[in-house]
Amino acid sequence: MDTLNGVSGFDKATFTEAHLQEPPVSIRLHPLKSGSIEMNTYGTVPWCAWGRYLHERPSFTLDPLLHAGAYYVQEASSMFLHSMVQHLFPNATQLKVLDLCAAPGGKSTLLAAALDTSCLILSNEVIRSRCSILEENIVKWGYPNQWITSNDPKDFGAIEGYFDLIVVDAPCSGSGLFRKESLALNHWTDNNVSLCSGRQKRILADIWNSLKENGVLIYATCSYSPQENEEVLDWLATEFSATTIPIPTDAYPGIVVSESDNHSMMGYRFFPDKIKGEGFFIAAVRKTQATNPLKYPKTKTAAENKGVLLLKDKLQPDAWSCMENAEGITALSSAHRQDYELLKQQLYFRKVGVSIGAITSKEWIPHHETALSIARSHDIPQVEVNKETALRFLKKEALESLQLTKGWYLVCYKGLALGWIKALGNRINNYLPKNQRIRMELPSELNNEE
């Protein structure tokens, strides 16, 4: 802890005492799906209207509402991004947004909830093995304007002046996680701080060209080290045309406002002895450097066959543009079709828009994404189940107790969809993706809830 002496806001005695306490548990509610949540909360996260503190950590895996995307389990300090976005982009529409280091999806789902659905949000994760959990969480959140890429930061540099907002929650030494993750302390060294600082600068240099003139970069770490925070901001101001953007914090007296030594770049520090949350640092800077105008490729939309037109009925009426691929039909906003044609030349896409499913000569075969999408049609047949049946569905068990006429149904718990089943008359097939099934055993005392 001696390495933190002199850091703005650090108090060794209270800091040490806070690390002897259990970390608070917090969730962030989905703006459109959270009406059925009944949790033992004790307050709202001050800087995020959708954030809630819980009295204790429940078994989230055994809550069907988590699987339906009704809320996201997120550390409270990092929810300050919500307050920053609201201040920086009030009532903004049609923004182009990049969450560069997106897995497991906390900040990406926050951005989707905080911004207008006309905005396009790219959630990127360079480590392919981490993309699966990112995709799972974004599918649960259900916003069709949220796409997933898996690219190195330097790949974005070729897309000059494209993004209005880039969020970089940079890989760091992790000192802000000492209380929450005890193993982080074992891996922390001064040398690792220096290595992380160098990596952070390389990442920012790689993506800077893709930020448009007057665009905003939000930089964050879960580190207390000035070398990874204020010094990186000073480096940005020295190397590039970057100016600081003040963020109001008067309503949140526990947040410590800091300034970098050379350019007075403002940052915001979160200490666990001053707020209900973990260690965190975040700052916003504006790019004042001019960029060349983007040239979008000319696109020709192929005529849509009857099958595609039929599948559009599975979504709420909107200006959808559909594409056929190996998995079936994918729908995206027509307003974002040109963006896709531009970006696919440089980026590897893991998910675009919402996958509706496939059409065969006999029927529509729905995709799991459609079940959880906020754009899904309200006219699709549903079957409401109790908690035990919902969990058995999530374990990918057969639901033979249901009496249904033949056809496709959404399995719903408290009005929220979990996935698809198909009633065949003599049996019911469970179409939950295998990689998303619950693997833990259900408790024997599980109560049936009506």
matplotlib code that plots the C-alpha trace (Angstrom):
import matplotlib.pyplot as plt

x = [0.0, 3.0, 3.1, -0.2, 1.1, 0.7, -2.1, -4.9, -7.6, -5.7, -6.0, -4.1, -6.0, -9.5, -8.4, -7.0, -10.1, -12.3, -10.3, -11.3, -15.0, -17.0, -17.4, -20.9, -23.0, -24.7, -26.7, -27.9, -31.5, -32.5, -34.6, -37.2, -37.1, -36.8, -40.4, -40.7, -37.6, -38.2, -34.8, -33.7, -32.2, -31.2, -30.5, -29.8, -26.2, -26.0, -24.5, -26.7, -30.5, -30.6, -28.0, -29.1, -27.2, -28.2, -28.1, -26.4, -25.1, -27.7, -27.2, -27.5, -27.2, -30.5, -32.4, -34.2, -34.5, -30.7, -30.9, -33.7, -31.5, -33.6, -30.4, -26.6, -24.4, -21.9, -19.6, -21.0, -18.0, -17.9, -21.5, -20.3, -19.9, -23.7, -23.5, -20.6, -22.5, -25.6, -23.6, -21.5, -24.3, -27.7, -30.5, -27.9, -28.9, -27.1, -23.8, -21.1, -19.7, -16.9, -16.4, -12.8, -12.1, -15.7, -15.7, -17.6, -20.1, -20.8, -19.9, -21.3, -24.8, -24.7, -24.0, -26.9, -29.2, -27.9, -28.0, -30.7, -31.4, -30.5, -26.9, -24.6, -22.5, -19.6, -18.5, -15.0, -12.9, -9.5, -9.2, -11.4, -11.8, -13.5, -15.9, -18.3, -19.3, -19.5, -21.8, -24.0, -24.4, -25.2, -27.7, -29.4, -29.5, -31.2, -30.4, -30.2, -28.0, -25.2, -22.7, -19.7, -16.3, -13.0, -10.2, -6.8, -7.0, -4.7, -7.4, -9.7, -7.0, -7.7, -11.3, -10.3, -12.6, -15.5, -16.4, -18.2, -17.3, -14.7, -14.6, -11.3, -11.5, -7.9, -6.1, -4.4, -2.5, -5.8, -5.0, -8.6, -9.7, -7.7, -10.8, -13.0, -10.4, -7.8, -5.6, -5.1, -2.8, -0.6, 0.0, 0.6, 4.1, 5.7, 7.0, 3.5, 2.3, 5.0, 4.2, 0.5, 1.2, 3.1, 0.3, -2.3, -0.5, -0.1, -3.8, -4.7, -2.3, -3.7, -7.3, -6.9, -7.1, -10.6, -12.0, -13.6, -12.7, -14.5, -15.1, -14.8, -12.5, -13.5, -10.5, -10.9, -8.8, -9.4, -6.0, -4.9, -1.5, -1.0, 1.4, -1.6, -4.0, -3.0, 0.3, -1.4, -3.7, -0.7, 0.8, -2.4, -2.3, 1.4, 1.3, -2.1, -4.6, -6.5, -8.1, -9.8, -13.5, -14.8, -17.6, -19.9, -19.4, -20.9, -23.8, -21.3, -19.0, -17.2, -15.6, -12.1, -11.3, -7.7, -5.6, -2.5, 0.8, 1.7, -1.5, -4.1, -6.1, -9.0, -9.8, -12.1, -11.0, -13.1, -11.8, -13.7, -13.4, -15.2, -17.9, -19.9, -17.8, -14.4, -11.2, -11.7, -10.4, -12.2, -11.6, -13.0, -10.9, -11.9, -10.0, -9.5, -7.4, -9.0, -9.8, -10.6, -14.2, -15.3, -16.2, -18.9, -19.0, -22.0, -24.4, -27.0, -29.6, -30.7, -34.4, -35.9, -37.6, -40.8, -39.1, -37.2, -40.4, -42.1, -39.3, -39.5, -42.9, -41.1, -39.8, -41.6, -42.3, -39.3, -37.0, -35.1, -32.5, -32.0, -29.0, -28.9, -26.0, -25.1, -27.3, -30.3, -31.5, -30.0, -31.8, -30.2, -31.5, -31.6, -29.9, -26.9, -26.5, -24.0, -22.0, -21.8, -20.6, -17.9, -16.8, -16.7, -13.8, -11.6, -13.2, -14.1, -17.8, -19.0, -22.5, -24.4, -28.0, -30.3, -30.5, -34.1, -33.6, -34.0, -36.9, -37.3, -39.8, -42.0, -41.5, -39.6, -36.8, -36.2, -32.8, -32.1, -31.3, -34.8, -36.2, -34.3, -34.3, -36.2, -37.2, -39.1, -42.7, -45.2, -47.4, -45.3, -47.0, -45.7, -46.0, -45.6, -43.9, -43.0, -39.5, -38.9, -39.9, -37.9, -34.8, -35.4, -35.7, -32.4, -30.8, -32.0, -34.3, -37.4, -40.6, -43.0, -45.5, -46.6, -49.7, -49.4, -50.7, -48.0, -45.8, -43.0, -43.3, -41.3, -40.7, -41.4, -40.8, -42.6, -43.3, -39.7, -38.6, -35.9, -35.8, -37.6, -39.4, -41.2, -44.3, -44.6, -47.7, -46.0, -43.0, -41.5, -38.0, -35.9, -34.0, -31.8, -28.2, -26.1, -23.4, -25.9, -27.4, -27.1, -24.7, -25.1, -27.6, -31.0, -31.6, -34.0, -36.1, -36.8, -40.3, -42.8, -43.8, -47.0]
y = [0.0, 2.3, 2.7, 4.6, 7.3, 10.6, 9.4, 11.9, 10.7, 7.9, 7.4, 4.4, 3.8, 3.9, 2.2, -0.8, -1.0, -1.1, -4.1, -6.0, -5.7, -7.7, -6.0, -4.7, -6.6, -4.6, -5.2, -3.0, -3.4, -3.7, -0.6, -2.7, -6.1, -5.5, -5.0, -8.5, -8.3, -8.7, -8.6, -7.7, -4.3, -1.5, 1.4, 2.8, 3.3, 7.1, 7.7, 5.1, 5.2, 1.5, 0.3, -1.4, -2.7, -6.1, -7.0, -10.3, -12.2, -14.7, -17.7, -15.7, -18.9, -20.1, -17.0, -17.3, -13.5, -13.3, -15.6, -13.6, -10.5, -8.6, -7.4, -7.5, -8.2, -5.3, -3.6, -0.3, 2.0, 1.1, 2.2, 5.8, 5.4, 5.9, 9.3, 10.3, 9.3, 11.1, 14.2, 14.0, 12.9, 14.2, 13.0, 12.1, 9.9, 8.0, 7.9, 5.4, 3.9, 1.4, -0.5, -1.7, -4.1, -5.3, -8.8, -9.8, -7.1, -4.8, -1.5, -2.6, -3.4, -0.2, 1.8, 0.1, 1.0, 4.6, 5.5, 5.8, 2.7, 4.6, 4.5, 1.8, 0.1, -2.2, -4.4, -5.7, -8.4, -9.3, -12.5, -15.0, -17.2, -14.3, -13.6, -16.4, -14.8, -11.4, -12.7, -14.6, -11.4, -9.2, -11.7, -11.7, -7.9, -8.0, -4.8, -5.3, -2.2, -3.9, -5.8, -7.9, -7.8, -9.6, -7.5, -6.2, -2.4, -1.6, -2.9, 0.0, 2.5, 2.0, 3.4, 7.0, 9.4, 7.0, 6.8, 9.5, 7.7, 5.1, 3.4, 1.8, -0.1, -1.0, -4.1, -3.0, -4.2, -4.7, -3.1, -1.8, -5.4, -6.4, -6.6, -8.3, -10.7, -11.7, -13.4, -10.0, -9.0, -12.0, -11.0, -7.3, -5.9, -2.5, -4.1, -5.2, -1.6, -0.4, -3.2, -2.3, 1.4, 0.7, -1.6, 1.0, 3.6, 1.2, 0.5, 4.2, 5.0, 2.1, 3.3, 7.1, 7.5, 5.9, 8.6, 11.5, 15.2, 16.4, 12.7, 11.5, 8.8, 7.5, 5.8, 3.6, 1.1, -0.8, 0.4, 3.0, 3.6, 7.1, 5.5, 3.7, 6.7, 10.3, 9.7, 8.0, 11.0, 13.3, 11.1, 11.4, 15.2, 15.3, 12.9, 13.7, 16.6, 15.7, 17.9, 17.1, 17.0, 17.9, 15.7, 17.0, 15.1, 17.5, 15.1, 12.3, 13.6, 10.2, 10.5, 11.9, 14.4, 14.3, 16.3, 15.1, 16.8, 18.2, 19.0, 19.1, 16.3, 15.5, 12.0, 10.4, 8.0, 5.6, 4.3, 1.6, 3.5, 6.6, 5.0, 1.7, 0.1, -1.1, 0.7, 2.4, 5.3, 6.9, 10.0, 11.6, 13.4, 15.1, 14.8, 18.2, 16.9, 17.1, 13.8, 13.1, 12.5, 8.9, 7.5, 4.9, 2.2, 2.1, -0.7, -2.6, -4.3, -7.6, -8.2, -10.0, -13.3, -14.4, -16.3, -13.2, -11.2, -13.9, -13.8, -10.0, -10.7, -12.2, -8.7, -5.6, -3.3, -1.2, -0.5, -3.8, -4.8, -8.6, -10.7, -14.4, -16.4, -20.0, -19.8, -18.3, -14.7, -11.8, -8.5, -5.1, -1.6, -0.3, 2.8, 0.7, -1.3, 1.1, 0.9, -2.9, -2.7, -0.2, -2.0, -5.6, -4.6, -4.1, -6.0, -9.6, -9.7, -12.3, -10.9, -8.3, -7.2, -10.0, -13.5, -14.3, -17.9, -20.0, -20.8, -24.2, -25.6, -26.5, -24.0, -21.3, -22.5, -19.6, -18.5, -18.1, -14.4, -13.6, -15.0, -12.5, -9.5, -6.3, -6.1, -9.4, -9.4, -9.6, -11.9, -15.0, -17.8, -18.0, -20.4, -19.0, -21.4, -21.4, -21.2, -24.9, -25.4, -22.4, -23.8, -27.2, -25.6, -23.7, -27.1, -28.2, -30.8, -32.0, -30.2, -33.1, -31.7, -29.0, -29.6, -27.7, -27.9, -28.4, -25.5, -23.2, -21.4, -19.0, -20.3, -17.3, -16.7, -13.7, -12.5, -12.6, -15.0, -17.6, -19.4, -21.8, -25.1, -27.0, -29.0, -32.1, -33.7, -36.6, -34.7, -31.2, -30.4, -27.9, -25.6, -23.8, -23.6, -26.3, -23.8, -21.8, -24.5, -24.5, -27.1, -26.9, -29.2, -27.7, -27.6, -30.3, -27.8, -25.7, -24.4, -24.4, -20.8, -20.1]
z = [0.0, 0.5, -3.3, -3.1, -0.7, -2.4, -4.7, -4.6, -2.2, -0.7, 3.1, 4.3, 7.5, 6.0, 2.8, 4.8, 6.9, 3.8, 2.5, 5.6, 4.7, 2.3, -1.1, -1.9, -4.4, -7.2, -10.3, -13.1, -14.3, -17.9, -18.8, -20.7, -19.0, -15.2, -14.3, -12.8, -10.5, -6.8, -5.1, -1.6, -2.6, -0.2, -2.5, -5.9, -7.2, -7.0, -10.5, -12.4, -12.2, -13.1, -10.5, -7.3, -4.3, -2.8, 0.8, -0.1, -3.1, -4.2, -6.5, -9.7, -11.8, -10.3, -11.2, -14.5, -14.8, -15.1, -18.1, -19.6, -19.5, -16.8, -15.1, -15.4, -12.4, -12.4, -10.0, -8.9, -9.5, -13.2, -13.6, -13.5, -17.2, -17.4, -15.7, -18.1, -21.2, -20.2, -19.6, -22.8, -25.2, -23.9, -26.2, -28.9, -31.8, -34.6, -32.7, -33.8, -30.6, -29.9, -26.7, -27.5, -24.6, -24.1, -22.5, -20.5, -21.5, -18.6, -20.2, -23.6, -22.1, -20.1, -23.3, -25.1, -22.3, -22.0, -25.7, -28.2, -30.3, -33.4, -32.3, -33.5, -30.8, -31.6, -28.8, -29.5, -27.8, -29.2, -27.2, -29.1, -26.0, -24.2, -27.0, -26.1, -22.7, -24.4, -27.0, -24.5, -22.4, -25.3, -26.7, -23.3, -23.3, -26.6, -28.5, -32.3, -32.7, -30.7, -32.8, -31.8, -33.4, -32.5, -33.7, -32.6, -31.8, -34.7, -37.1, -36.2, -37.0, -40.7, -40.3, -40.0, -38.2, -37.8, -34.1, -32.1, -28.8, -28.0, -24.5, -23.5, -20.3, -20.6, -19.4, -16.2, -13.1, -11.2, -7.9, -7.7, -7.4, -4.4, -2.1, -4.7, -6.1, -3.6, -6.2, -7.9, -5.0, -5.7, -9.3, -8.6, -9.0, -9.9, -13.1, -14.1, -13.6, -16.1, -18.6, -18.4, -18.9, -22.0, -23.3, -22.6, -24.6, -27.5, -27.5, -27.4, -30.2, -32.3, -32.1, -32.0, -35.8, -35.8, -33.5, -35.4, -34.9, -31.6, -30.8, -27.2, -25.7, -22.3, -20.7, -17.6, -15.5, -12.3, -11.1, -8.5, -10.1, -11.5, -14.1, -15.6, -15.2, -15.0, -16.7, -19.6, -19.9, -20.0, -22.7, -24.7, -24.4, -25.4, -28.3, -29.8, -30.0, -26.8, -24.3, -21.0, -20.5, -17.0, -15.6, -12.9, -9.6, -7.0, -6.4, -5.6, -2.9, -2.5, -6.0, -6.0, -8.8, -9.9, -12.3, -14.2, -13.5, -16.9, -18.7, -15.9, -17.5, -15.2, -14.0, -11.5, -8.8, -6.8, -3.5, -1.6, 1.7, 0.1, -2.1, -2.2, -4.9, -5.8, -7.0, -10.4, -12.5, -15.4, -17.6, -20.7, -23.4, -26.6, -29.9, -31.5, -34.4, -37.9, -39.7, -43.3, -44.2, -44.6, -47.9, -47.6, -50.3, -52.6, -51.7, -53.6, -51.5, -53.0, -53.6, -50.6, -51.3, -49.7, -47.0, -45.8, -45.9, -43.8, -41.2, -40.9, -39.3, -36.3, -35.5, -34.5, -37.5, -38.4, -41.4, -41.4, -43.8, -44.0, -45.0, -45.7, -44.3, -43.3, -40.1, -41.8, -41.9, -40.0, -39.6, -39.0, -39.1, -42.7, -41.3, -40.4, -43.6, -45.1, -41.9, -42.2, -45.8, -44.7, -41.6, -42.9, -45.2, -42.1, -39.2, -38.3, -37.2, -34.7, -34.5, -36.5, -35.8, -34.7, -36.1, -36.9, -37.9, -41.0, -43.3, -44.8, -47.2, -44.3, -41.5, -39.7, -37.4, -34.9, -33.7, -29.9, -30.4, -31.5, -28.3, -26.1, -28.5, -27.6, -31.2, -31.2, -32.3, -29.5, -31.5, -31.2, -29.1, -25.5, -22.6, -19.1, -16.6, -12.9, -11.5, -11.3, -15.0, -16.1, -14.5, -16.0, -19.3, -18.6, -17.8, -21.3, -19.9, -21.6, -20.5, -20.9, -18.3, -20.7, -22.7, -26.0, -29.5, -32.2, -33.0, -31.7, -28.4, -26.3, -22.8, -20.5, -16.8, -15.3, -18.8, -20.0, -22.7, -22.0, -25.3, -27.7, -27.4, -30.2, -29.4, -31.6, -30.1, -28.4, -27.1, -26.6, -27.9, -26.0, -28.3, -25.7, -27.1, -25.4, -24.4, -22.4, -20.2, -16.5, -15.3, -11.6, -9.8, -8.9, -5.1, -3.9, -1.9, -5.0, -4.6, -7.5, -8.1, -9.8]

ax = plt.figure().add_subplot(projection="3d")
ax.plot(x, y, z, "-o")
ax.set_aspect("equal")
plt.show()
